[in-house]
């Protein structure tokens, strides 16, 4: 088995089979795995915020759902992926803090998931599986050979989507 390729917070990486992309501790962040099943090129984005257009001087595109996905697709295409064949699996977007107020700024997880879904739909990329929401963090591993997305959470059974 080839080594794990670590994706940090607000980061993205791409690889060809048999690479495995992993990111730790997805709380309200969303881990978006994109996959071209024909070329077996994969990408993983660990986005922290929904929308880059609300900020000036964005230096890190991977931090945001919208700009991160554009960059992820462009890097995957450089490795031989074809956008028309790409499918997505998403995980994360948890509500990590019990919120007594109905203040939307706290619902970052939910907003991240919505932003990812909106951008993917705009780019005509189908989401074929997801494990999002709830109130716990996740660590994920995406296997470029099989397209399996393994999700681990403390005290929960391992899940493959």
C-alpha positions as CSV (number, residue, x, y, z in Angstrom):
1,X,0.0,0.0,0.0
2,X,1.4,3.4,-0.9
3,X,1.8,6.1,1.6
4,X,-0.9,8.3,2.9
5,X,-1.0,11.8,1.5
6,X,-2.0,14.2,4.3
7,X,-4.3,17.1,3.6
8,X,-4.1,19.9,6.2
9,X,-6.9,22.3,7.3
10,X,-7.7,24.7,4.5
11,X,-5.6,22.6,2.1
12,X,-6.1,20.4,-0.9
13,X,-4.1,17.6,-2.5
14,X,-4.5,15.5,-5.7
15,X,-3.1,12.1,-6.5
16,X,-3.3,9.1,-8.9
17,X,-4.0,5.6,-7.9
18,X,-2.9,3.9,-5.6
19,X,-2.6,7.1,-3.5
20,X,-4.6,7.5,-0.4
21,X,-5.6,11.0,0.6
22,X,-6.4,11.7,4.3
23,X,-7.4,14.6,6.5
24,X,-7.8,14.6,10.2
25,X,-10.3,16.2,12.5
26,X,-13.1,17.5,10.2
27,X,-15.3,19.4,12.6
28,X,-17.4,22.1,10.9
29,X,-15.0,21.8,8.0
30,X,-16.0,19.7,5.0
31,X,-13.8,17.1,3.3
32,X,-14.7,17.0,-0.4
33,X,-13.3,14.0,-2.2
34,X,-13.5,14.2,-6.0
35,X,-12.8,11.1,-8.2
36,X,-12.6,10.3,-11.8
37,X,-13.2,6.5,-11.9
38,X,-11.7,6.1,-15.4
39,X,-8.3,7.8,-14.9
40,X,-8.4,7.0,-11.1
41,X,-7.3,10.6,-10.3
42,X,-8.5,11.8,-6.9
43,X,-8.6,15.0,-5.0
44,X,-9.4,16.0,-1.5
45,X,-10.3,19.4,-0.3
46,X,-10.5,20.3,3.4
47,X,-12.5,23.6,3.3
48,X,-13.2,25.7,6.4
49,X,-15.5,28.4,5.2
50,X,-18.3,28.5,2.6
51,X,-17.5,31.6,0.5
52,X,-14.3,33.3,-0.6
53,X,-16.2,36.2,-2.1
54,X,-16.9,37.6,1.4
55,X,-13.2,38.2,2.0
56,X,-10.6,40.6,0.5
57,X,-7.1,39.4,-0.5
58,X,-7.8,35.7,-0.4
59,X,-4.4,34.1,-0.3
60,X,-5.4,30.5,0.4
61,X,-8.1,29.4,-2.1
62,X,-8.3,25.9,-0.4
63,X,-9.8,27.5,2.8
64,X,-13.1,28.1,1.0
65,X,-15.7,25.8,-0.6
66,X,-16.1,27.8,-3.8
67,X,-12.5,28.7,-4.7
68,X,-11.2,25.4,-3.3
69,X,-13.3,23.3,-5.6
70,X,-12.3,25.3,-8.7
71,X,-8.6,24.8,-7.8
72,X,-9.1,21.1,-6.9
73,X,-10.7,20.4,-10.3
74,X,-8.0,22.3,-12.1
75,X,-5.2,20.3,-10.4
76,X,-7.0,17.0,-11.1
77,X,-7.3,17.8,-14.7
78,X,-3.6,18.4,-14.9
79,X,-3.1,14.8,-13.7
80,X,-5.5,13.5,-16.4
81,X,-8.9,13.6,-14.8
82,X,-11.9,14.6,-16.9
83,X,-14.4,16.9,-15.2
84,X,-17.4,15.3,-17.0
85,X,-16.6,12.0,-15.3
86,X,-15.9,13.3,-11.8
87,X,-18.1,12.3,-8.9
88,X,-18.0,13.6,-5.3
89,X,-18.2,12.2,-1.8
90,X,-18.4,14.6,1.1
91,X,-18.0,14.3,4.9
92,X,-17.9,16.7,7.8
93,X,-19.9,19.9,8.4
94,X,-20.7,19.0,12.0
95,X,-22.2,21.4,14.4
96,X,-19.4,21.2,17.0
97,X,-20.8,23.5,19.6
98,X,-24.3,23.3,21.2
99,X,-25.9,26.5,20.2
100,X,-28.6,28.0,22.3
101,X,-29.0,30.9,20.0
102,X,-30.3,30.7,16.5
103,X,-27.3,32.7,15.3
104,X,-26.3,31.5,11.8
105,X,-22.7,32.4,12.2
106,X,-22.4,29.4,14.5
107,X,-23.9,27.1,11.8
108,X,-20.6,27.1,9.9
109,X,-20.8,23.3,9.3
110,X,-24.2,23.5,7.8
111,X,-23.3,26.5,5.6
112,X,-20.1,24.7,4.5
113,X,-22.1,21.7,3.4
114,X,-24.6,23.9,1.5
115,X,-21.9,25.8,-0.2
116,X,-20.1,22.7,-1.3
117,X,-23.3,21.2,-2.7
118,X,-24.2,24.5,-4.5
119,X,-20.7,24.7,-6.1
120,X,-20.7,21.1,-7.2
121,X,-24.1,21.4,-8.7
122,X,-23.1,24.5,-10.5
123,X,-20.1,22.6,-11.9
124,X,-22.3,19.6,-12.7
125,X,-20.5,17.2,-10.5
126,X,-22.8,14.6,-8.8
127,X,-22.5,13.8,-5.1
128,X,-22.8,10.0,-4.8
129,X,-22.4,9.7,-1.0
130,X,-22.2,11.9,2.0
131,X,-21.7,11.7,5.8
132,X,-22.3,15.2,7.1
133,X,-23.8,17.1,10.0
134,X,-24.4,15.8,13.5
135,X,-22.1,16.9,16.3
136,X,-18.8,14.9,16.1
137,X,-15.5,15.3,14.3
138,X,-14.4,12.9,11.5
139,X,-11.1,11.7,10.1
140,X,-11.3,10.6,6.5
141,X,-9.3,8.5,4.1
142,X,-10.0,8.4,0.3
143,X,-8.7,5.5,-1.7
144,X,-8.0,6.5,-5.3
145,X,-7.8,2.9,-6.5
146,X,-11.4,2.0,-5.4
147,X,-13.1,5.3,-4.8
148,X,-13.8,4.3,-1.2
149,X,-14.2,7.0,1.3
150,X,-13.5,5.7,4.8
151,X,-14.8,7.8,7.8
152,X,-13.6,7.4,11.3
153,X,-15.1,9.1,14.3
154,X,-14.2,8.6,18.0
155,X,-16.6,6.0,19.6
156,X,-18.3,5.3,16.3
157,X,-18.0,2.3,14.0
158,X,-15.8,2.9,10.9
159,X,-17.9,3.7,7.9
160,X,-17.2,3.4,4.2
161,X,-19.2,5.5,1.8
